[in-house]
């Protein structure tokens, strides 16, 4: 059986490719994921399966190829068993690539329905790095994420007995301020950027340190032609 074959190989990626797991139907993939997660507790092996079997399908989603309930269920099981493997092997790579409306809807639902605050914080930190180029699609997704109940609860947390894969609220807030500064000159007249910044200030104002608050105010006051950004500045000054 495939289970026995995988147990006897030292190269999981090659074994998954050889077994054509990536070409299986969504229902067959779902059943395999259940068996795989039952027999393996390793985040590294989970990441490999996500990269080989789930990531290519999400990238290929389109108006003609929508995610099935079996595929969403398979991703959900990963989110529960290995949330940070899913974040690093699927969610962040998709967000950093050619993110379309179907991928955006899929990721938004998956994140909202399954992931914890630290996992959400990690998504925000990873998506705010210098290698990621923000556009209207990412801005829409990020605005949705900071407006979730999970993010609101995450902000109330003072800290974690953090593993290296987890992010704290302060990590996420600092990363977002850095991204706002980095993209301000390019996106300052974008309505979606303005909405994101306003929502960020509204949601995170109480968690901004005096230094970050002053830094953000300086960034936003460089140009104030965007009425939404003007509202964000007023909020910062209140």
N, C-alpha and C positions, 0 to 999 in steps of 0.2 A: 504494500500500500504506500501511498505518497507519504503518509505519516512516518512509516518505517524508513523510507528512503531518505527523508529529511533528517531523521535521527542519526543516520549513519554517514552523513556527509559533513565535511569540514568547510564547505563553501556554500553557504545558504543561498546567496544571490544566484550562483550558477545553477543550483538545484531548483530554485523557483522558476528561473527562466527555462530550464530544460523541461520542467513539468508543465510549461505553458500556463502557469497560474494567471499571468497577465491577460491571457486570451479567454479565460473561463467566463461563463455567463455570470451575471451579477448574483444570481441565486446560488450557483456553485461556489463563487467567491465568498459569499456570506457564510455558507456552511463550512468552508475551509477555514475562514477566519475564526469561527467559533472553536473549531478543533485546535487550530494553531494556538490561540490564546489560552486554551485550557491546558495545553501541554508545555507552553513556554512562558516563563515569567521575565525573560530578559528584554530590557528596553532596546538593546542593540539589535536583537533578532526582529523585534516588532518594527523598528525603524526600517530594516531591510525589506520586510514584507510591504510596508507602506510605500516605499520608494519604487518597488518593482510592480506591485499590483494595483495600488490605489492612485498614486500620483499621475501616471499616464492617462488614466481614465478621466480624472478631474480636469486635466489640461485639455482633453479632447471634447469636453462638454460644449454643446452649442444648442441653438434653438431646435435643431433636428435630433440632437442626442442629449436628452435630459437625464439626470440621475434618477435611478429607480429606487423604490422603497428598500429593496434588498441591499443596494449599494450604500444608501444612507445608513441603514442599520449596521452594516459592516463597519463603517467609519465611526459610528456611535460606540460600538464595542471597543474600538481602539481608544476613543476619547476617554472612556471609563477606566480601561485597564492600563493604558500607557499614554496619558494626555500629553506629556512633553515630547514623546517620540512622534506623536501625531503633529504637534505644533512645528517641530523642527524639520520633519521629513515630508510634510504635506502642506500645512496651512501657510507657513511663511514662504516656501518656494513658489506656491501658486500666487500669493499676493505680490511677490517680487517679479512675476512673469507677466504674460499677456492676459490680464484679468478681465474677463468678459462678464456680461450681466448674469449668465447662468452660473458661472463660478462664484460670483459675488453673492448671489442668493443662496447657493449651497453652503458657502463658508459662513455666512451670517447666521443661517439656521443652525448649523452644526455648532458654532461657537456659543450662541445664545442658549441652546438647549442642553449642552453637555459639559462645557468646560468651566473650571473653577476660576476664582480670581487670580491666583498666581499664574495659571496657564494663560489667561487673558493678558495679564501684565507682560508676560514673556513675548506674546504676539506683538504687543504694542512696542516694546523695546526693540525687537528684531526688525520690525517694519519701519522703525525710525532711524535706522543706521544710515550712514552716508552712502552706502552702495545702493540704496533703494531710492528710486525716483518717484516722487509723489505726483499723481495726476488726479483728475476729477473722480475717477473710479475708486482709487484708494481713499481719497478724501471722503467719499460717500460711505465707504465701508468703515473707516475709522470713526466717523461721526456716529454711525450706528452703534459701534462697539462701546464708545464712551457714554452712550445713553442707555446702556443695558442695566438691569438691576444687579447683575453680577459685578459690573464695574463700580457701581455705587457702593456695594457691600465691600468690595476690594479696597476702596479708598478709606473705609472705616477701620481697616486693619493697621495696627501700629507696626507690625513686623512679623517675621516668620523665623522658625528654625530652618533657615533656608538652605536648600540644596543648590548646587551651582546652576541648575537648570531653571530655577525659579527667579522671579523678579518681584520686588516689593513695590508698593504704591509710589514711593519716592523715586525708584528707578524709572518707572513708567512716566511719571510727571516730568522728570528731568529730561528724559529722552524726547518727549513731545515738545517741550520748550525748545530743545535743540533743533528739532525738525522744523518747527515754525520759523525759527531764525534762519535756517538754511534755505528755505523755499520762499521766504517772504518777498524778496525782490522780484521773483518770477510770478508768484501766485496772488499778490496782494489785491489785485482787482478781480479775482475769481469769486463768484458768489459762494461756491461750495467751500472754498478756503475760508471765506469770512464766516460762514455758518459753523465750520469746524472749530475755528478759533473762539467764536462766541460760546459755543457749547462747552469747549474745553475750559474757558475761564469760568463759566457758570457752574460747571460740575466740580472743578478742582481748586477754586479760589481759596477755600479754607485750608487746603493742603500745600499751597504755595509758600515757600519760605520767603522772608523779606527780600533775600537776594534774588531769587527766581522771579518774584513779583516785579521788582525793579527792572530786572533784565527784560522781562516780557513787555513791560510798559515802554521801555526804550525801543524795542523792536517795532512795536505797533505804531508808535508815534512818528516813525520815519515818514510814513505816508498815511493820511487819514481821509482819502477820497472815498473809500468804501464805507458806506453807512453802517454796515454790520460790524466792521472792525471798529468804527467809532463807538458803537454800543459796547463792544468788548473793552475798549479803553475806559469808558465811563464806569463799567463794572469794576475794573481794576482800581479806579480812583475812589470808589465808594467806601 
